[in-house]
Amino acid sequence: MTLWGWILAACLVSMATKLAGYLVPTKLLDNPRMLRVAGSVTIGLLAALTAVNTVAAGTQVVVDARLAALVAAAVALWCRAPFLVVVAAGAAAAALARLLGAV
Amino acid sequence: MKLSESPAVKVGLSIAVATGLYGLSFGALSVSAGLDLWQTMALSLLLFSGGSQFAFIGVIAGGGSGLSALSASALLGIRNGVYGMQLNLLLRPAGWRKLLAAQVTIDESVATATGQTDPVEQRRGFWAAGIGVFVLWNIFTGLGALLGAAIGDPAQWGLDGAAAAAFLGLLWPRIQGLEPAAIAVVCAVVTVLAVPFVPPGIPILIAAVVAAVLGLSGLGPASEGLEPDVDPYPSGVDSEKPA
């Protein structure tokens, strides 16, 4: 399937998931195990995406300027900066690290 | 009460501005991941869920397959289904409104609605935040995509670093407790360990399985990680935290 195909499929899945919430019997909400799994999967995925976008290059683990970005973002978050500032801090740190010679 | 005086509408619109603005970063990152302007816009218009959109382009940027990108995005979107169940009880939309409500069911609209106690205000807050974020998120996604296409080499501007920062920013509000933090650390370590051995994109799905197993084994309180990742009512005295 082409990239367009996957994009539209992902859009359809998202819309179906949202609508399903409005259509399923509300009893499902009372299942604490289901909620716990959904919550921990959300956390696990975001942690995995953070890790991959920091140290993965294809199938290699590399340390490069992106690590500086992660540290800068963590500092910004610690200071309760808004999301856009966190992202900008990450970009600035990575650009600066490259300017100073990091790969 | 006039609509312009409604506290929920005010909160909804201010959160729409804040959230809409970071559509800039999504648009720019999506283009640097290799999507074109219209593919980027399709994600913001149709998929319309920040975390899932970032997940999709994050996997593509790392060289992952379309199927891995779809899976990561779909798994991150599960919480929207849970939100839908809550909102269906809260707002009870009927007919075509149900379709529209489903499309704007995201962290921000849920947090705004559940932070109100009066049913009328809950409804106003939901629609103000949902429609407000939808409009601004899409405008700024388009601007970000145009900007991203104009600046050339994304690495030179640190845009790859911006992606790492964005995911940490999405994760951060969900790991206030010790157990959610433990889940995050375990999943991050598993991901890094898996990177050299499986194709790109797969480590993220392995981490999702590990997280599901940890959740099934009862780690963490029932609702951890499932609250919306925004709190529009940080210091209000007469408001309640989103449930």
Interface residues (C-beta under 8 A of the other chain):
Chain A: M1 T2 L3 W4 G5 W6 I7 L8 A9 A10 C11 L12 V13 S14 M15 T17 K18 L19 A20 G21 Y22 V24 T26 L28 L29 P32 R33 L35 R36 V37 A38 G39 S40 V41 T42 I43 G44 L45 L46 A47 A48 L49 T50 A51 V52 N53 T54 V55 A56 G58 T59 Q60 V61 A65 R66 A68 A69 L70 A72 A73 A74 A76 L77 P82 F83 L84 V86 V87 A88 A89 G90 A91 A92 A93 A94 A95 L96 A97 R98
Chain B: A18 T19 L21 Y22 L24 S25 G34 L35 Q39 A42 L43 L46 L47 F48 S49 G51 S52 F54 A55 F56 G58 V59 I60 A61 G62 G63 G66 L67 A69 L70 A72 S73 A74 L75 L76 G77 I78 R79 N80 G81 V82 Y83 G84 M85 Q86 L87 N88 L89 P93 K98 L99 A101 A102 Q103 T105 A155 Q156 W157 G158 L159 D160 G161 A162 A163 A164 A165 A166 F167 L168 G169 L170 L171 W172 R174 I175 P180 I183 A184 V185 V186 C187 A188 V189 V190 T191 V192 V195 P196 F197 V198 P199 P200 P203 I204 I206 A207 A208 V210 A211 A212 L214 G215 L216 G218 L219 G220 P221 A222 S223 E224 G225 L226
